[in-house]
Amino acid sequence: MLPNFKYVRPGSVEEAIDHLTSEGARVHAGGTDLLGCLRDNVFGALKVVSINALDDLRGIRQTPDRGVRIGALATITQVENHELINERYKGLAMGASEVASPQLRNQGTIGGNICQKPRCWYYRGEFHCIRKGGNLCYAFGGENQFHCIFGSDKKCCIVHPSDIAPALVAFDARVRVSGHKGDRLVPIEKFYVLPGEDVERETVLEAGEIVTEIILPPIIEGTRSSYRKVRARRSWDFALAGVALALVLKGGKVESGRVVLSGAAPVPWRSHTVEKVIIGQKLDSKTITRAAETAVHNAEPLAKNSYKIPLFKAIIEEELTKIAIG
């Protein structure tokens, strides 16, 4: 059952920020995550601030430098189907297509998707876990088959739930954040917070701040990209394992690129180890096999999720092979 709260619908970003600085205020965009959290009593709300009247936060368009600007209120479906995204940032369109169900993609926004709360059943359940201010991450000794194999810092072993965020990290996107102190552009790789930095936060957003847009840099000639997601029974579910690739191939070799894992860590997990193996090399079978093996060298699986090790190796090998073939 939803708690009682005040509902406001500001007409400007500045007005929204003013409302969001009040105690117990929560921002509402698509609402697909917020309403679930309120219903499940993950957190409360004294005021819900809807930003849906802010048309400046909508739309997808090319920037003067031939990058792309995506408004925070652009729906997942709009990202999935947009011509510019599909033409230049295919991996992002693929990631968007893997989000939840068609109904949720029609309602959910890109801003909400990259800011969504963890899906850990302890966090979402009636447990005062460490992420909710308690002293213990129950997943370490409990049901952890869907939890992380990297980045827990021995504090919290959630996995980041977004399929879009890994692709954005692969493309080196930036997030525009607006608040009382003005706007700031945050590289999306720096937008997320590991448990060792602050176990009760997922992002760098401060009180009263909202995401207003995501900016993709101009695509580099020779870029090939993809997103691969593995989930149980092909159901509309979150990733057991996934990988976003954005690689620049020139002269038959990988000149530069990023490899980002999903379903692996509390944040979209950039695999610098794989990047070191493939950059400057041809994507032949030997390099690809070595890259897949390297991807899981420092993994720390839990009691019930060691299956993720061969799963990540397999999807990385398969996706690098597809990129190599073109």
Residue pairs with C-beta under 8 A, 6 or more apart in sequence:
1 39
2 35
2 38
2 39
3 38
3 41
3 44
3 45
5 24
5 38
5 45
5 46
5 47
5 48
6 46
6 47
6 48
7 47
7 48
7 50
8 19
8 47
8 48
8 49
8 50
9 50
9 52
9 53
10 16
10 18
10 19
10 49
10 50
10 51
10 53
10 54
11 53
11 54
12 54
13 51
13 54
13 56
13 57
13 178
13 210
13 212
16 27
16 49
16 51
16 54
16 210
17 178
17 179
17 180
17 208
17 209
17 210
18 208
19 25
19 47
19 49
20 27
20 49
20 207
20 208
20 209
20 210
21 180
21 207
21 208
22 46
22 47
23 46
24 44
24 45
24 46
24 47
25 45
25 46
25 47
25 48
25 49
26 34
26 38
26 43
26 45
26 47
26 48
26 49
27 34
27 49
27 51
27 210
28 34
28 48
28 49
28 50
28 51
28 52
29 50
29 51
29 52
29 72
29 73
29 109
29 111
29 112
30 75
30 107
30 108
30 109
30 112
31 107
31 112
32 100
32 104
32 107
32 108
32 112
33 108
33 112
33 116
33 117
34 48
34 112
36 42
37 43
37 117
37 124
38 44
38 45
40 124
40 125
41 126
42 117
42 123
42 124
42 132
43 132
51 57
51 72
51 73
51 210
52 73
54 73
56 71
56 212
57 71
57 72
57 73
57 111
57 212
57 213
58 71
58 73
58 74
59 69
59 71
59 74
60 68
60 69
60 70
60 71
60 74
60 78
60 79
60 82
60 84
60 85
61 68
61 69
62 68
62 69
62 84
63 69
63 215
65 217
65 218
66 218
66 219
67 215
67 216
67 217
67 218
68 84
68 85
68 88
68 89
68 215
68 216
69 213
69 214
69 215
69 216
70 79
70 110
70 213
70 214
70 215
70 216
71 212
71 213
72 109
72 110
72 111
72 210
72 211
72 212
72 213
72 214
73 109
73 111
74 109
74 110
75 105
75 106
75 107
75 108
75 109
75 110
76 96
76 99
76 100
76 104
76 105
76 106
76 108
76 109
76 110
76 113
76 164
77 96
77 102
77 105
77 106
79 85
79 92
79 93
79 96
79 110
79 164
80 93
80 96
80 97
80 105
81 93
82 93
85 92
85 93
85 96
86 93
88 219
88 223
89 167
89 171
89 216
89 219
89 225
90 225
90 226
91 167
91 170
91 171
91 225
91 226
91 227
91 244
91 245
91 246
92 164
92 167
92 168
92 171
92 216
92 225
92 227
94 167
94 225
94 226
94 227
94 228
95 163
95 164
95 166
95 167
95 227
95 229
95 244
96 105
96 110
96 163
96 164
96 167
97 105
98 163
98 227
98 229
98 239
98 242
99 105
99 108
99 113
99 163
99 164
100 108
100 236
101 236
104 236
110 164
110 214
111 210
111 211
111 212
111 214
113 162
113 163
113 164
113 165
114 162
114 164
114 165
114 168
114 175
114 188
114 191
114 211
114 214
115 202
115 203
115 205
115 211
116 161
116 162
117 123
117 161
117 202
118 124
118 131
118 158
118 159
118 160
118 161
118 202
118 266
119 158
119 159
119 161
119 238
120 129
120 131
120 139
120 147
120 158
120 159
121 143
122 129
122 137
122 138
122 139
122 142
123 129
123 131
123 132
123 158
127 134
127 138
128 134
129 136
129 137
129 138
129 156
130 136
130 137
130 155
130 156
130 199
130 200
131 137
131 156
131 158
131 199
131 200
132 200
133 200
137 152
137 155
137 156
137 157
139 147
139 156
139 157
139 158
139 302
140 157
140 302
143 304
144 157
144 302
144 303
144 304
144 305
145 304
145 305
145 307
146 159
146 238
146 240
146 263
146 305
147 157
147 158
147 159
147 302
147 305
148 157
148 158
148 159
148 264
148 265
148 266
148 302
149 264
149 265
149 296
149 299
149 300
149 301
149 302
149 305
149 308
149 309
149 312
150 261
150 264
150 265
150 269
150 298
150 299
150 300
151 194
151 195
151 264
151 265
151 266
151 267
151 269
152 195
152 265
152 266
152 300
153 194
153 195
153 196
155 195
155 196
155 199
156 195
156 199
156 266
157 266
157 302
158 195
158 266
159 238
159 239
159 262
159 263
159 264
159 265
159 266
160 192
160 202
160 262
160 265
160 266
160 267
160 268
160 269
161 238
162 262
162 268
163 227
163 229
163 239
163 242
163 262
165 188
165 192
165 262
165 268
166 227
166 242
166 243
166 244
166 260
166 261
166 262
166 268
166 269
167 225
167 227
167 244
167 246
167 260
168 188
168 214
168 216
168 268
169 188
169 189
169 244
169 258
169 260
169 268
169 270
170 225
170 244
170 245
170 246
170 258
170 259
170 260
171 216
171 217
171 225
171 246
171 258
172 187
172 188
172 189
172 217
172 258
173 187
173 188
173 214
173 215
173 216
173 217
174 185
174 186
174 187
174 188
174 214
174 215
174 217
175 185
175 186
175 187
175 188
175 191
175 211
175 213
175 214
175 215
176 183
176 184
176 185
176 186
176 211
176 212
176 213
176 214
176 215
177 183
177 184
177 185
177 186
177 204
177 205
177 209
177 210
177 211
177 212
178 209
178 210
178 212
179 206
179 208
179 209
179 210
180 208
183 212
185 215
186 204
188 214
188 268
189 268
189 270
190 204
191 203
191 204
192 202
192 203
192 204
192 266
192 267
192 268
193 201
193 202
193 203
193 204
193 267
194 266
194 267
195 266
202 266
205 211
220 248
220 256
221 248
222 248
222 249
222 250
222 255
223 246
223 247
223 248
224 245
224 246
224 247
224 248
224 249
224 323
224 326
225 244
225 245
225 246
225 247
226 244
226 245
226 319
226 322
226 323
227 242
227 243
227 244
227 245
228 242
228 243
228 315
228 318
228 319
229 239
229 241
229 242
229 262
229 263
230 239
230 240
230 241
230 242
230 263
230 311
230 315
231 237
231 238
231 239
231 240
232 240
238 263
239 262
239 263
240 263
240 308
240 311
241 261
241 262
241 263
241 264
241 308
241 311
241 312
241 315
242 261
242 262
242 263
242 264
242 315
243 259
243 260
243 261
243 262
243 312
243 315
243 316
243 319
244 258
244 259
244 260
244 261
244 262
244 268
245 257
245 258
245 259
245 260
245 319
245 320
245 323
246 257
246 258
247 254
247 256
247 257
247 258
247 278
247 323
248 254
248 255
248 256
248 257
249 255
249 283
249 323
252 282
253 280
253 281
253 282
254 278
254 279
254 280
254 281
254 282
254 283
255 279
255 280
256 279
257 275
257 278
257 279
258 270
258 275
259 270
259 271
259 274
259 275
259 278
259 295
259 316
260 268
260 269
260 270
260 271
261 268
261 269
261 270
261 271
261 295
261 312
262 268
262 269
263 308
264 308
264 312
271 295
273 294
273 295
273 297
273 298
274 291
274 292
274 294
274 295
274 316
276 294
277 287
277 290
277 291
277 294
278 287
278 288
278 291
278 320
281 287
283 320
283 321
283 323
283 324
284 324
285 321
288 317
288 320
288 321
288 324
289 317
291 316
291 317
291 320
292 312
292 313
292 314
292 316
292 317
292 320
293 313
295 312
295 313
295 316
296 309
296 312
296 313
299 308
299 309
299 312
301 308
301 309
